Amino acid sequence: MLPKGRIILVTHRRVILLQQPSNLIAQKKFNPARDPCAVLWDVLLEDLVTMELTHGKKDLPNGAPSRLIMYLQSRTLEAKDQVRVIKCHRDSNQAFEVYSSIEQARSFYGPSQSKALVKTKVTRPYSPFADVVSSEGICSWSPQQMPTSTFGSSEQ
């Protein structure tokens, strides 16, 4: 969770900046499974060239940086398409944590890794039986044992 109701999401393929609806920020506790967000931007890890931790205007000079600047390879000449800025909470370690998360995703899943390695290490996050499918692709559960999902339901 970032300032101003923003959320940074790092996946095995991209970095996504989400915005909570403004009426939900002060109104109630946010539930990402139920409450929709708007996608402000997304960046493929393969388009990320480098990153830089910087201080914001109101940061203390000796304090922790509160911004992460991502420099991208771009197919256009516009400067705005080549940079993404992630503003984090001041006086916290959040910018460094975001930087570390993106670096970890790049090193583990990035373009330098072979496609075969990525395919063997990444399970489908939406698959309810990712753990019960054998290497031959055979499910070891009977239909009576299949788990029921409560994702998206109003019951807790």
C-alpha positions in Angstrom: 0.0 0.0 0.0 1.4 3.4 -1.1 0.2 6.9 -0.2 -3.0 8.3 -1.7 -4.7 4.9 -2.0 -2.2 3.5 -4.5 -1.1 -0.1 -4.5 2.1 -1.5 -6.2 1.8 -5.0 -7.5 4.9 -7.0 -8.6 4.2 -10.2 -10.5 6.4 -12.6 -12.4 5.9 -10.6 -15.6 5.2 -7.0 -14.7 5.0 -4.2 -12.2 1.5 -2.7 -11.9 0.4 0.6 -10.2 -3.2 0.4 -9.0 -5.5 3.2 -7.7 -8.2 2.5 -5.2 -11.6 4.2 -5.9 -11.5 7.6 -4.1 -14.8 6.9 -2.3 -13.3 3.8 -0.6 -10.2 5.4 0.8 -11.8 7.2 3.8 -15.1 5.3 3.8 -14.3 1.7 4.8 -11.6 -0.9 5.0 -10.4 -1.8 1.5 -10.8 -5.4 0.3 -8.9 -6.1 -2.9 -10.9 -9.3 -3.6 -14.2 -7.3 -3.6 -13.3 -3.6 -4.3 -12.1 -2.8 -7.9 -9.1 -0.7 -8.6 -8.0 1.2 -11.6 -4.8 0.4 -13.4 -2.7 3.6 -13.6 0.2 1.9 -15.5 1.9 -1.4 -15.9 5.5 -2.2 -17.0 6.7 -5.5 -18.3 9.9 -6.6 -16.6 11.6 -7.1 -19.9 11.0 -3.3 -20.7 12.7 -2.2 -17.4 16.2 -1.0 -18.0 17.2 0.3 -14.6 15.9 1.8 -11.3 16.9 4.6 -9.0 16.0 5.4 -5.4 15.7 9.2 -4.9 14.5 11.7 -2.3 11.3 13.6 -2.7 11.0 17.4 -2.2 9.9 17.1 1.5 12.3 14.3 2.5 15.0 14.9 5.0 18.5 14.9 3.3 19.8 12.2 5.6 16.6 10.2 5.6 15.6 7.2 3.6 14.6 7.8 0.0 10.8 7.9 -0.7 10.7 7.6 -4.4 11.7 4.9 -6.9 12.2 5.9 -10.5 12.0 3.2 -13.1 13.7 3.8 -16.5 12.2 1.9 -19.4 13.2 1.1 -22.9 10.6 2.8 -25.0 9.4 2.4 -28.6 8.5 6.1 -28.8 10.5 9.2 -28.4 8.3 10.8 -25.7 10.1 11.1 -22.3 7.0 10.4 -20.3 6.9 6.9 -21.9 10.4 6.1 -20.6 10.0 6.8 -16.9 7.7 5.7 -14.1 7.9 7.1 -10.6 6.6 5.3 -7.5 6.0 7.6 -4.6 6.3 5.8 -1.2 5.7 6.8 2.4 8.3 9.3 3.7 10.5 8.4 6.6 10.1 4.7 5.9 12.0 1.9 4.2 9.1 1.4 1.7 10.9 2.6 -1.4 13.8 0.2 -0.7 11.3 -2.7 -0.1 9.6 -2.0 -3.5 13.0 -1.7 -5.2 14.1 -5.1 -3.7 10.8 -6.8 -4.7 11.2 -5.7 -8.3 14.9 -6.7 -8.4 14.0 -10.1 -7.0 11.3 -10.6 -9.6 13.7 -9.5 -12.3 16.5 -11.8 -11.2 14.2 -14.8 -10.8 11.7 -14.4 -13.7 13.4 -11.7 -15.8 14.3 -11.9 -19.5 17.8 -13.3 -18.7 16.1 -16.5 -17.4 15.3 -19.1 -20.0 11.6 -19.6 -20.9 11.8 -23.2 -19.9 13.0 -22.4 -16.4 10.2 -19.8 -15.9 7.6 -22.3 -17.1 8.7 -25.0 -14.6 8.9 -22.6 -11.6 5.6 -20.6 -12.1 2.3 -22.3 -11.3 -0.9 -20.8 -12.5 -2.1 -18.7 -9.5 -5.7 -19.2 -10.5 -5.5 -23.0 -10.5 -7.2 -24.6 -7.5 -5.3 -27.7 -8.0 -1.8 -26.5 -8.6 -0.5 -28.8 -5.8 -2.4 -31.9 -6.8 -1.6 -32.2 -10.5 1.2 -34.7 -11.0 4.1 -34.2 -13.5 2.1 -36.2 -16.0 -0.8 -33.8 -15.7 -3.1 -36.2 -13.9 -5.2 -34.8 -11.0 -5.2 -37.0 -7.9 -8.5 -35.7 -6.5 -11.8 -37.3 -7.1 -14.7 -34.9 -7.9 -16.0 -35.3 -4.3 -12.7 -34.0 -2.9 -12.5 -30.9 -5.1 -12.2 -27.8 -3.0 -15.0 -25.2 -3.1 -13.9 -21.7 -3.6 -15.4 -18.7 -1.7 -13.5 -16.2 -3.7 -15.7 -13.2 -4.5 -18.6 -14.3 -2.3 -20.0 -12.0 0.3 -19.7 -14.5 3.1 -16.6 -14.4 5.3 
